[in-house]
Amino acid sequence: MTLDRITIDPQVMGGKPCIRGLRLTVGTIVGLLAEGHSSEELLKLYPYLEAEDIPQALAYAAWRVEEREVDLKPV
């Protein structure tokens, strides 16, 4: 899956990952889904949100959770 609907711009929402440059963060989408809201509800709440945005937000969040920072100090 490509993540071409997820954008990061320091000028939009403080650089948080957003949906298509909009002021709607991946965290907002994932948080609302976690609270039990359905995709259909989100599409009604945010008329500019497109159905394809939701699985990409989830995929991005899953990828970030799996990402791990490694300290690259010389041994």
HELIX and SHEET records of a PDB file:
HELIX    1   1 MET A   13  GLY A   15  5                                   3    
HELIX    2   2 VAL A   26  ALA A   34  1                                   9    
HELIX    3   3 SER A   39  LEU A   45  1                                   7    
HELIX    4   4 ASP A   53  GLU A   66  1                                  14    
SHEET    1   A 2 ILE A   6  THR A   7  0                                        
SHEET    2   A 2 CYS A  18  ILE A  19 -1                                        
END                                                                             
